Amino acid sequence: MLQVEGLNTYLGDSHILRGVDVSLPAGTALGLMGRNGMGKTTLIRSVMGYVKPRAGTVRWQGAECTGQAPERMARRGIGYVPEGRGIFPNLSVRENLVMSARAGVNGQRDWTYERVLETFPRLAERLDHGGQQLSGGEQQMLSIGRALMTNPLLMILDEATEGLAPLVVAEIWRVIALIRDSGISTLIVDRNARQVLAHTDQAVVMEKGRIVLAGPSAQLAEDTEALHQLLGV
């Protein structure tokens, strides 16, 4: 579904991604791990078109789409939950959800307004609240719900549990498992390596802009020495 080959991305004069290769087959979940500043978010932003790579290719369902605009990547079927949530603070919960509602690229409408509210009952209690009136956990639920309303083929979640209370974190992981079980492919970035490995099929670890460890998630979970060396866990 998603194929990244030889990606090199710069931010200004800084060479961030250095020959990154990543593959995500349809219907699978991929974990992207690494300490802060190792290039995880830059990789996602390069895939989504927010940053244009200087070399390498991004292919989506076999078609090259390197450097295409984010809105075009979204229309291709990629839902993106960015670090920092990115909701519209001046719109209500209802407006944030309804404005993004559409059928998927194959005409699927599995994720409706009603289903999102069933998945996030807390949002149903806050429909008329503005985005800026929500707690951090509620904003994260809204960001995920809004992405689901686009009925994506792939969901990218960048630090979806960052800074949240433990009970809310548990709820977010429950929803991530639900998304995965619904057949949507997922690309997950999170600091909790154990949870990432428990919710994915394959995983990669980045260090200084390169992939330094990759393999089945269950196998990587057993390599405690490597995880401690690369992630400090």
FILUM-212217 format. One record per residue (C-alpha): x, y, z; chain; residue in one letter. Coordinates in Angstrom, 2 decimals, always signed. Example, Ala and Ser with C-alpha at 12.3 -4.5 7.8 and 13.67 -1.06 7.14 Angstrom:
<sites>
SITE      east     north        up   chain   resn
SITE    +12.30     -4.50     +7.80       A      A
SITE    +13.67     -1.06     +7.14       A      S
</sites>
This chain:
<sites>
SITE      east     north        up   chain   resn
SITE     +0.00     +0.00     +0.00       A      M
SITE     +2.68     +2.49     +1.06       A      L
SITE     +6.26     +2.18     -0.18       A      Q
SITE     +9.04     +4.59     +0.76       A      V
SITE    +12.40     +4.09     -0.95       A      E
SITE    +15.69     +5.92     -0.42       A      G
SITE    +14.07     +8.99     +1.12       A      L
SITE    +16.39    +11.91     +1.85       A      N
SITE    +14.80    +15.00     +3.39       A      T
SITE    +16.37    +18.25     +4.54       A      Y
SITE    +14.98    +20.91     +6.86       A      L
SITE    +16.91    +23.98     +5.85       A      G
SITE    +20.56    +22.90     +5.76       A      D
SITE    +19.98    +19.99     +8.14       A      S
SITE    +20.00    +16.54     +6.54       A      H
SITE    +17.22    +14.78     +8.53       A      I
SITE    +16.25    +11.62     +6.62       A      L
SITE    +19.12     +9.61     +5.20       A      R
SITE    +18.07     +6.92     +2.75       A      G
SITE    +14.95     +5.72     +4.55       A      V
SITE    +13.10     +2.64     +3.24       A      D
SITE     +9.69     +1.73     +4.70       A      V
SITE     +6.99     -0.64     +3.45       A      S
SITE     +3.43     -0.96     +4.72       A      L
SITE     +1.24     -3.65     +3.08       A      P
SITE     -2.53     -3.17     +2.95       A      A
SITE     -4.41     -4.28     +6.04       A      G
SITE     -1.38     -4.19     +8.33       A      T
SITE     -0.11     -2.00    +11.15       A      A
SITE     +3.41     -0.55    +11.26       A      L
SITE     +5.08     +0.95    +14.32       A      G
SITE     +7.59     +3.76    +13.91       A      L
SITE     +9.82     +4.20    +16.94       A      M
SITE    +12.86     +6.19    +18.00       A      G
SITE    +13.99     +8.79    +20.49       A      R
SITE    +13.01    +12.43    +20.01       A      N
SITE    +14.66    +14.16    +17.08       A      G
SITE    +15.45    +10.99    +15.12       A      M
SITE    +13.29    +11.85    +12.10       A      G
SITE     +9.96    +10.10    +12.75       A      K
SITE     +7.72    +13.12    +12.25       A      T
SITE     +9.84    +14.32     +9.31       A      T
SITE     +9.27    +10.94     +7.66       A      L
SITE     +5.52    +11.25     +8.11       A      I
SITE     +5.51    +14.83     +6.86       A      R
SITE     +7.57    +13.77     +3.84       A      S
SITE     +5.02    +11.06     +3.04       A      V
SITE     +2.11    +13.47     +3.46       A      M
SITE     +3.68    +16.19     +1.33       A      G
SITE     +4.25    +18.83     +3.99       A      Y
SITE     +7.97    +18.52     +3.31       A      V
SITE     +9.40    +17.72     -0.12       A      K
SITE    +12.23    +15.16     -0.13       A      P
SITE    +15.37    +15.97     -2.11       A      R
SITE    +15.79    +12.33     -3.16       A      A
SITE    +13.90     +9.07     -3.00       A      G
SITE    +10.33     +8.09     -3.80       A      T
SITE     +6.98     +7.72     -2.06       A      V
SITE     +4.54     +5.31     -3.70       A      R
SITE     +0.92     +4.86     -2.72       A      W
SITE     -0.85     +1.80     -4.11       A      Q
SITE     +1.85     +1.52     -6.74       A      G
SITE     +1.65     +5.11     -8.00       A      A
SITE     +4.48     +7.54     -7.32       A      E
SITE     +3.30    +10.55     -5.34       A      C
SITE     +6.55    +12.01     -3.98       A      T
SITE     +6.06    +15.60     -2.85       A      G
SITE     +2.37    +15.79     -3.71       A      Q
SITE     +0.33    +18.30     -1.71       A      A
SITE     -1.17    +17.09     +1.60       A      P
SITE     -4.73    +17.55     +0.35       A      E
SITE     -4.02    +15.25     -2.59       A      R
SITE     -2.58    +12.62     -0.26       A      M
SITE     -5.71    +12.89     +1.88       A      A
SITE     -7.90    +12.40     -1.19       A      R
SITE     -5.93     +9.25     -1.99       A      R
SITE     -7.17     +7.75     +1.27       A      G
SITE     -4.71     +8.69     +4.01       A      I
SITE     -6.08     +9.95     +7.32       A      G
SITE     -3.58    +11.93     +9.40       A      Y
SITE     -3.70    +12.60    +13.13       A      V
SITE     -0.79    +15.01    +13.59       A      P
SITE     +1.30    +15.60    +16.66       A      E
SITE     -0.39    +18.48    +18.45       A      G
SITE     -3.87    +17.34    +17.28       A      R
SITE     -4.53    +20.11    +14.74       A      G
SITE     -8.25    +20.56    +15.38       A      I
SITE    -10.06    +23.80    +14.50       A      F
SITE    -10.36    +25.63    +17.85       A      P
SITE    -12.99    +28.08    +16.58       A      N
SITE    -15.33    +25.30    +15.41       A      L
SITE    -17.57    +23.18    +17.61       A      S
SITE    -17.06    +19.45    +18.03       A      V
SITE    -20.00    +18.86    +15.70       A      R
SITE    -18.57    +21.21    +13.06       A      E
SITE    -15.09    +19.66    +13.27       A      N
SITE    -16.59    +16.25    +12.53       A      L
SITE    -19.19    +17.16     +9.93       A      V
SITE    -16.84    +19.28     +7.83       A      M
SITE    -14.57    +16.28     +7.24       A      S
SITE    -17.27    +13.70     +6.53       A      A
SITE    -17.01    +12.02     +3.15       A      R
SITE    -16.96     +8.63     +1.49       A      A
SITE    -13.64     +6.87     +1.11       A      G
SITE    -11.84     +6.50     -2.20       A      V
SITE    -13.66     +3.22     -2.82       A      N
SITE    -17.02     +4.68     -1.84       A      G
SITE    -16.94     +3.16     +1.64       A      Q
SITE    -18.86     +4.91     +4.41       A      R
SITE    -18.05     +2.62     +7.31       A      D
SITE    -17.23     +5.49     +9.64       A      W
SITE    -20.25     +7.73    +10.01       A      T
SITE    -20.94    +10.63    +12.34       A      Y
SITE    -23.02     +8.30    +14.52       A      E
SITE    -20.32     +5.64    +14.67       A      R
SITE    -17.65     +8.14    +15.69       A      V
SITE    -19.86     +9.38    +18.53       A      L
SITE    -20.51     +5.80    +19.62       A      E
SITE    -16.76     +5.21    +19.65       A      T
SITE    -16.12     +8.43    +21.59       A      F
SITE    -19.11     +8.93    +23.92       A      P
SITE    -17.33    +11.87    +25.54       A      R
SITE    -17.55    +13.80    +22.27       A      L
SITE    -21.30    +13.21    +22.14       A      A
SITE    -21.52    +15.13    +25.42       A      E
SITE    -19.48    +18.04    +24.00       A      R
SITE    -21.03    +18.57    +20.57       A      L
SITE    -21.64    +22.29    +21.04       A      D
SITE    -18.33    +23.00    +22.75       A      H
SITE    -15.63    +24.77    +20.77       A      G
SITE    -12.38    +23.00    +20.12       A      G
SITE    -10.57    +25.36    +22.48       A      Q
SITE    -12.95    +24.39    +25.31       A      Q
SITE    -11.98    +20.72    +25.25       A      L
SITE     -9.45    +18.98    +27.45       A      S
SITE     -6.31    +17.57    +25.84       A      G
SITE     -7.79    +14.07    +25.81       A      G
SITE    -11.04    +15.28    +24.25       A      E
SITE     -9.10    +17.18    +21.59       A      Q
SITE     -7.18    +14.01    +20.75       A      Q
SITE    -10.42    +12.02    +20.48       A      M
SITE    -11.78    +14.71    +18.17       A      L
SITE     -8.66    +14.64    +16.01       A      S
SITE     -8.93    +10.86    +15.61       A      I
SITE    -12.68    +11.02    +15.02       A      G
SITE    -12.28    +13.69    +12.38       A      R
SITE     -9.73    +11.56    +10.51       A      A
SITE    -12.05     +8.55    +10.69       A      L
SITE    -14.84    +10.61     +9.15       A      M
SITE    -12.84    +10.65     +5.90       A      T
SITE    -13.11     +6.84     +5.76       A      N
SITE     -9.38     +6.38     +5.10       A      P
SITE     -7.54     +3.33     +3.85       A      L
SITE     -4.56     +4.25     +6.06       A      L
SITE     -4.49     +6.09     +9.39       A      M
SITE     -1.28     +7.78    +10.48       A      I
SITE     -1.17     +8.58    +14.19       A      L
SITE     +1.74    +10.73    +15.34       A      D
SITE     +2.15    +10.72    +19.15       A      E
SITE     -1.58    +10.26    +19.75       A      A
SITE     -1.12     +9.66    +23.50       A      T
SITE     +1.44    +12.37    +24.24       A      E
SITE     +0.74    +14.36    +27.39       A      G
SITE     -2.52    +12.61    +28.24       A      L
SITE     -3.73    +11.18    +31.55       A      A
SITE     -3.34     +7.39    +31.97       A      P
SITE     -7.07     +6.68    +31.70       A      L
SITE     -7.29     +8.66    +28.46       A      V
SITE     -4.17     +6.94    +27.12       A      V
SITE     -5.81     +3.57    +27.72       A      A
SITE     -8.90     +4.79    +25.85       A      E
SITE     -6.81     +5.95    +22.88       A      I
SITE     -5.08     +2.57    +22.63       A      W
SITE     -8.49     +0.86    +22.78       A      R
SITE     -9.63     +2.93    +19.81       A      V
SITE     -6.40     +2.26    +17.91       A      I
SITE     -7.05     -1.47    +18.32       A      A
SITE    -10.61     -0.92    +17.08       A      L
SITE     -9.36     +0.95    +14.01       A      I
SITE     -6.92     -1.82    +13.24       A      R
SITE     -9.61     -4.50    +13.68       A      D
SITE    -11.89     -2.61    +11.29       A      S
SITE     -9.44     -3.27     +8.45       A      G
SITE     -7.87     +0.18     +8.21       A      I
SITE     -4.08     +0.06     +7.84       A      S
SITE     -2.25     +2.02    +10.52       A      T
SITE     +1.10     +3.74    +10.94       A      L
SITE     +1.70     +4.48    +14.60       A      I
SITE     +4.30     +6.75    +16.18       A      V
SITE     +4.38     +6.71    +19.99       A      D
SITE     +6.92     +6.85    +22.80       A      R
SITE     +5.43     +3.79    +24.51       A      N
SITE     +7.37     +1.11    +22.64       A      A
SITE     +5.60     -1.75    +24.39       A      R
SITE     +2.18     -0.53    +23.34       A      Q
SITE     +3.36     +0.18    +19.80       A      V
SITE     +4.71     -3.34    +19.46       A      L
SITE     +1.52     -4.81    +20.95       A      A
SITE     -0.67     -2.98    +18.41       A      H
SITE     +1.34     -3.52    +15.21       A      T
SITE     +2.44     -6.30    +12.88       A      D
SITE     +5.82     -4.82    +11.92       A      Q
SITE     +7.96     -2.10    +13.45       A      A
SITE    +11.03     -0.04    +12.65       A      V
SITE    +13.35     +1.99    +14.86       A      V
SITE    +14.95     +5.21    +13.65       A      M
SITE    +18.21     +6.71    +14.82       A      E
SITE    +19.70     +9.90    +13.37       A      K
SITE    +17.49     +9.77    +10.30       A      G
SITE    +18.11     +6.13     +9.42       A      R
SITE    +16.28     +2.85     +9.96       A      I
SITE    +18.55     +0.90    +12.31       A      V
SITE    +16.22     -1.92    +13.40       A      L
SITE    +13.23     -3.51    +11.68       A      A
SITE    +11.19     -6.66    +11.89       A      G
SITE     +8.01     -8.32    +13.15       A      P
SITE     +6.72     -6.49    +16.23       A      S
SITE     +6.49     -9.66    +18.30       A      A
SITE    +10.12    -10.43    +17.53       A      Q
SITE    +11.34     -6.93    +18.36       A      L
SITE     +9.44     -7.03    +21.65       A      A
SITE    +11.65     -9.91    +22.74       A      E
SITE    +14.87     -8.06    +21.86       A      D
SITE    +14.99     -6.13    +25.12       A      T
SITE    +18.69     -5.33    +24.81       A      E
SITE    +18.26     -3.58    +21.45       A      A
SITE    +15.16     -1.72    +22.64       A      L
SITE    +17.01     -0.49    +25.70       A      H
SITE    +20.00     +0.62    +23.65       A      Q
SITE    +17.95     +2.44    +20.99       A      L
SITE    +14.94     +3.62    +22.98       A      L
SITE    +15.98     +3.50    +26.61       A      G
SITE    +13.20     +1.03    +27.56       A      V
</sites>
